[in-house]
């Protein structure tokens, strides 16, 4: 209960969700969607006026964002793309790629921009994850291709339900050539591969799904099914909740360690995108920040967050794994 309270208060006045999973078992420590609502009136009989107020609220308190909210993963997908690059031998951990602040496909004038206007210079995988370099992952995504990215991300549970002991879970969306052809009757374009590599485009995840994928990464490929019910107490017996293991992904230990070490630098390096958290932390944290655009920005247009409606501002995501120092 204390985890839920801390998570709920941590969201402050922002709408959002927090999911915390015990990686060895899949047990859910916190499962929070904000804003919430008082469930007690539903037990004794909620009035029509009170129910309509909940239904019509712009903040949608009845909507379980942790279970059903669909969001672009943004840069939180980058460690998984990096691991795919290593596992498929598409790149080495020390290989450097140059980031001038944008990337262009051969023969195409469109510029795929990096979040840092001046670019990051030459960066290897650790530096690219630490600083969240978009251009590095545009390049890596182009080398991998959408087919291999889809195959690899699917292994971590992207694009499917986690199997949690709740009803109403959404599966998210992991795009592929076949999906686009069947759903939109259109071919897959190279530019769509690039933006998938930084968690934009068609890719959508639930906070629960992202938490489970992160748990699998932190658990060195051990896949668990999240569950809320710790034990079931009946008149004649008490039995544990559904601790379900779904196998182990055959991942190279060195590749995993390379990616996890980069995620530690995200928090504890002076160039990390979450360095402010690391400065005040008493535990060792591996994490990844992510920002996902709600709408497209035109080429050469300037983006000023203060000039747009609050509900249209970028989504912010963050996942972490903590271990004692």
C-alpha positions as CSV (number, residue, x, y, z in Angstrom):
1,X,0.0,0.0,0.0
2,X,2.9,2.4,0.8
3,X,4.2,2.0,-2.8
4,X,0.9,3.0,-4.2
5,X,0.7,6.1,-2.0
6,X,4.2,7.2,-2.9
7,X,3.5,6.6,-6.6
8,X,0.2,8.4,-6.5
9,X,1.7,11.4,-4.7
10,X,4.7,11.4,-7.0
11,X,2.6,12.2,-10.0
12,X,1.6,15.4,-8.2
13,X,-1.0,17.2,-10.4
14,X,-0.1,15.4,-13.6
15,X,-2.3,12.8,-15.3
16,X,-0.4,9.6,-15.7
17,X,0.4,6.1,-14.5
18,X,3.0,4.3,-12.4
19,X,3.6,0.5,-12.5
20,X,6.2,-1.2,-10.3
21,X,6.9,-4.9,-10.7
22,X,9.0,-7.3,-8.6
23,X,11.2,-8.6,-11.4
24,X,11.8,-12.1,-10.0
25,X,8.2,-13.0,-9.6
26,X,6.1,-10.6,-11.5
27,X,4.3,-9.4,-8.4
28,X,2.9,-5.9,-8.8
29,X,4.1,-3.5,-6.1
30,X,2.3,-0.4,-7.4
31,X,-0.4,0.1,-10.0
32,X,-1.5,3.7,-10.1
33,X,-3.6,5.7,-12.5
34,X,-4.1,9.4,-11.9
35,X,-6.5,11.1,-11.5
36,X,-8.3,8.4,-9.6
37,X,-11.7,8.3,-8.0
38,X,-13.4,7.1,-4.8
39,X,-14.7,3.5,-5.5
40,X,-16.9,3.4,-2.4
41,X,-20.0,5.0,-3.9
42,X,-20.1,2.2,-6.5
43,X,-20.5,-0.4,-3.7
44,X,-23.4,1.3,-2.0
45,X,-24.9,2.8,-5.1
46,X,-23.6,5.9,-6.9
47,X,-26.0,8.7,-7.8
48,X,-26.5,9.4,-11.5
49,X,-25.2,13.0,-11.1
50,X,-22.0,11.7,-9.5
51,X,-21.5,9.1,-12.1
52,X,-22.1,11.6,-15.0
53,X,-19.6,13.9,-13.5
54,X,-17.0,11.2,-13.6
55,X,-18.0,10.2,-17.1
56,X,-17.8,13.7,-18.5
57,X,-14.7,14.9,-16.8
58,X,-12.0,15.9,-19.3
59,X,-9.4,14.2,-17.0
60,X,-11.1,10.8,-17.4
61,X,-10.7,9.5,-13.9
62,X,-12.5,6.3,-14.8
63,X,-9.9,5.5,-17.5
64,X,-7.2,3.1,-16.2
65,X,-4.1,4.6,-17.8
66,X,-1.8,1.9,-16.4
67,X,-3.8,-0.9,-18.0
68,X,-5.4,0.7,-21.0
69,X,-3.5,3.9,-21.8
70,X,-1.8,3.8,-25.2
71,X,1.3,6.0,-25.6
72,X,4.3,6.2,-28.0
73,X,7.2,4.8,-26.0
74,X,9.6,7.5,-27.2
75,X,13.2,7.1,-26.3
76,X,12.4,4.4,-23.7
77,X,12.6,1.9,-26.6
78,X,16.2,2.8,-27.4
79,X,17.9,0.3,-25.0
80,X,15.8,-2.5,-26.7
81,X,16.8,-1.3,-30.1
82,X,20.4,-1.1,-29.0
83,X,20.2,-4.7,-27.7
84,X,18.7,-5.8,-31.0
85,X,21.6,-4.2,-32.8
86,X,24.1,-6.2,-30.7
87,X,22.2,-9.5,-30.8
88,X,21.9,-9.3,-34.6
89,X,25.5,-8.2,-35.0
90,X,24.3,-5.1,-36.8
91,X,26.6,-3.0,-34.8
92,X,29.2,-3.3,-32.0
93,X,29.0,-1.6,-28.6
94,X,32.1,0.5,-29.3
95,X,31.4,1.4,-32.9
96,X,30.9,5.2,-33.3
97,X,28.2,6.9,-35.4
98,X,28.3,10.6,-36.2
99,X,25.4,12.8,-35.2
100,X,25.3,16.3,-36.8
101,X,21.8,17.0,-35.4
102,X,19.8,15.4,-38.1
103,X,19.7,12.4,-40.4
104,X,18.7,12.0,-44.1
105,X,17.9,9.0,-46.1
106,X,19.9,8.7,-49.3
107,X,18.4,10.8,-52.0
108,X,15.7,12.3,-49.7
109,X,15.6,16.0,-48.6
110,X,13.6,15.4,-45.4
111,X,15.6,15.8,-42.3
112,X,15.0,13.5,-39.3
113,X,16.0,15.8,-36.5
114,X,17.8,15.0,-33.2
115,X,16.5,16.5,-30.0
116,X,19.8,18.3,-29.7
117,X,19.9,20.9,-32.5
118,X,23.7,20.9,-32.8
119,X,24.0,17.1,-32.6
120,X,26.0,14.9,-30.3
121,X,29.1,14.4,-32.5
122,X,30.6,10.9,-32.7
123,X,29.0,8.5,-30.2
124,X,29.1,4.8,-29.4
125,X,26.2,2.8,-28.0
126,X,26.8,3.7,-24.4
127,X,27.0,7.4,-25.1
128,X,24.0,7.2,-27.4
129,X,21.8,5.6,-24.7
130,X,23.2,7.9,-22.0
131,X,22.5,11.1,-24.0
132,X,19.5,9.6,-25.9
133,X,21.0,10.5,-29.3
134,X,18.2,10.2,-31.9
135,X,20.5,10.2,-34.9
136,X,22.4,7.1,-33.6
137,X,19.1,5.2,-33.4
138,X,17.8,6.5,-36.8
139,X,21.0,5.0,-38.3
140,X,20.7,1.7,-36.3
141,X,17.1,1.3,-37.1
142,X,17.8,1.7,-40.8
143,X,20.5,-1.0,-40.5
144,X,18.3,-3.4,-38.6
145,X,15.2,-2.9,-40.7
146,X,11.6,-3.0,-39.5
147,X,11.4,-6.8,-39.8
148,X,14.2,-7.5,-37.4
149,X,13.1,-4.7,-35.0
150,X,9.5,-6.2,-34.9
151,X,10.8,-9.7,-34.4
152,X,13.0,-8.6,-31.5
153,X,10.6,-6.3,-29.7
154,X,7.9,-8.9,-29.9
155,X,10.0,-11.2,-27.8
156,X,9.8,-8.7,-24.9
157,X,6.0,-8.6,-25.1
158,X,5.5,-5.4,-27.1
159,X,2.3,-5.6,-29.1
160,X,0.6,-8.2,-26.8
161,X,-1.2,-8.3,-23.5
162,X,1.0,-9.1,-20.4
163,X,-1.5,-11.6,-19.0
164,X,-2.0,-9.7,-15.7
165,X,-5.0,-10.9,-13.6
166,X,-7.2,-8.0,-14.6
167,X,-9.8,-7.6,-17.3
168,X,-9.7,-4.9,-19.9
169,X,-6.0,-4.8,-20.6
170,X,-5.0,-3.4,-24.0
171,X,-2.3,-5.0,-26.2
172,X,-0.7,-1.9,-27.6
173,X,0.6,-1.8,-31.1
174,X,3.9,-3.1,-32.5
175,X,3.9,-2.1,-36.2
176,X,5.2,-4.2,-39.0
177,X,4.9,-4.4,-42.8
178,X,2.1,-6.9,-42.5
179,X,0.2,-4.8,-40.0
180,X,0.3,-1.7,-42.2
181,X,-0.7,-3.6,-45.3
182,X,-3.6,-5.3,-43.6
183,X,-4.8,-2.2,-41.6
184,X,-4.1,0.6,-44.0
185,X,-3.6,-1.1,-47.3
186,X,-0.3,0.7,-47.8
187,X,3.3,-0.3,-48.1
188,X,5.9,0.3,-45.4
189,X,8.3,3.2,-46.0
190,X,11.9,3.5,-44.9
191,X,11.2,6.7,-42.9
192,X,8.7,4.8,-40.8
193,X,11.5,2.4,-39.8
194,X,13.6,5.3,-38.7
195,X,11.0,6.8,-36.4
196,X,10.1,3.4,-35.0
197,X,13.7,3.2,-33.8
198,X,13.2,6.2,-31.5
199,X,9.7,5.0,-30.3
200,X,7.6,7.3,-32.5
201,X,5.2,6.6,-35.4
202,X,2.7,3.8,-35.0
203,X,4.3,2.1,-32.0
204,X,2.1,2.3,-28.9
205,X,2.6,0.8,-25.4
206,X,0.7,0.7,-22.1
207,X,2.7,1.6,-19.0
208,X,2.1,-2.0,-17.8
209,X,3.5,-3.4,-21.0
210,X,6.6,-1.2,-20.8
211,X,7.1,-2.1,-17.1
212,X,7.0,-5.8,-18.0
213,X,9.5,-5.4,-20.9
214,X,11.8,-3.5,-18.6
215,X,11.5,-6.2,-16.0
216,X,12.5,-8.8,-18.6
217,X,15.5,-6.7,-19.6
218,X,16.6,-6.3,-15.9
219,X,15.9,-10.0,-15.3
220,X,18.4,-10.9,-18.0
221,X,15.8,-12.4,-20.2
222,X,13.6,-14.1,-17.6
223,X,10.0,-13.4,-18.6
224,X,7.4,-13.2,-15.9
225,X,3.6,-12.5,-15.9
226,X,2.6,-9.5,-13.8
227,X,0.0,-10.3,-11.1
228,X,-1.9,-8.4,-8.4
229,X,-3.3,-11.3,-6.3
230,X,-0.7,-12.5,-3.8
231,X,-2.8,-15.2,-2.3
232,X,-6.3,-16.6,-2.5
233,X,-8.0,-17.3,0.8
234,X,-10.9,-19.7,0.8
235,X,-12.9,-21.6,3.4
236,X,-10.8,-24.7,3.2
237,X,-7.5,-23.6,1.8
238,X,-5.1,-20.7,1.1
239,X,-3.1,-20.8,-2.1
240,X,-0.6,-18.4,-3.7
241,X,-1.5,-16.1,-6.6
242,X,-0.5,-16.8,-10.2
243,X,3.3,-16.6,-10.3
244,X,3.8,-17.6,-13.9
245,X,7.1,-17.8,-15.7
246,X,7.1,-17.8,-19.5
247,X,10.7,-18.9,-20.2
248,X,14.0,-17.2,-20.8
249,X,15.1,-15.2,-23.8
250,X,18.4,-16.5,-25.2
251,X,20.3,-13.2,-24.9
252,X,24.1,-12.7,-24.8
253,X,25.1,-11.8,-21.3
254,X,27.8,-9.3,-22.5
255,X,25.3,-7.5,-24.7
256,X,22.9,-7.3,-21.9
257,X,25.5,-5.9,-19.5
258,X,26.6,-3.3,-22.1
259,X,23.0,-2.0,-22.4
260,X,22.4,-2.1,-18.7
261,X,25.6,-0.2,-18.0
262,X,24.5,2.5,-20.4
263,X,21.2,2.7,-18.6
264,X,23.1,3.2,-15.3
265,X,25.0,6.1,-17.0
266,X,21.6,7.6,-17.9
267,X,21.1,8.3,-14.2
268,X,24.6,8.5,-12.7
269,X,26.7,10.1,-15.5
270,X,27.1,13.8,-15.8
271,X,25.9,13.6,-19.4
272,X,22.9,11.4,-18.6
273,X,19.4,12.6,-19.4
274,X,18.3,11.6,-15.8
275,X,21.4,12.9,-14.0
276,X,19.4,15.0,-11.6
277,X,17.9,11.8,-10.1
278,X,21.3,10.2,-9.7
279,X,22.7,13.1,-7.8
280,X,20.2,12.6,-5.0
281,X,19.9,8.8,-5.1
282,X,21.2,6.6,-2.4
283,X,20.8,3.5,-4.6
284,X,22.3,2.5,-7.9
285,X,19.7,3.0,-10.7
286,X,19.6,1.9,-14.3
287,X,16.9,3.8,-16.2
288,X,15.9,5.5,-19.4
289,X,14.0,8.7,-20.1
290,X,11.6,9.1,-22.9
291,X,9.7,12.0,-24.5
292,X,7.0,11.4,-27.1
293,X,5.4,14.0,-29.3
294,X,1.6,14.3,-29.3
295,X,1.6,15.9,-32.8
296,X,4.0,16.3,-35.7
297,X,6.2,19.4,-36.1
298,X,6.8,20.7,-39.6
299,X,10.3,20.8,-41.1
300,X,12.3,23.8,-39.8
301,X,9.5,24.8,-37.4
302,X,10.4,25.8,-33.9
303,X,8.8,24.0,-30.9
304,X,8.0,26.0,-27.8
305,X,6.2,24.0,-25.1
306,X,4.9,27.2,-23.4
307,X,3.1,28.2,-26.6
308,X,0.8,25.2,-26.9
309,X,-2.1,23.8,-24.9
310,X,-1.1,21.7,-21.8
311,X,-2.9,18.7,-23.2
312,X,-0.9,18.8,-26.4
313,X,2.5,18.9,-24.8
314,X,4.9,16.0,-25.1
315,X,4.3,12.8,-23.1
316,X,7.1,12.1,-20.6
317,X,8.1,8.6,-19.7
318,X,10.7,7.0,-17.4
319,X,11.5,3.5,-16.3
320,X,14.1,2.4,-13.8
321,X,15.6,-0.6,-12.0
322,X,17.0,-0.1,-8.5
323,X,19.7,-2.1,-6.7
324,X,21.4,-1.4,-3.4
325,X,24.9,0.1,-3.6
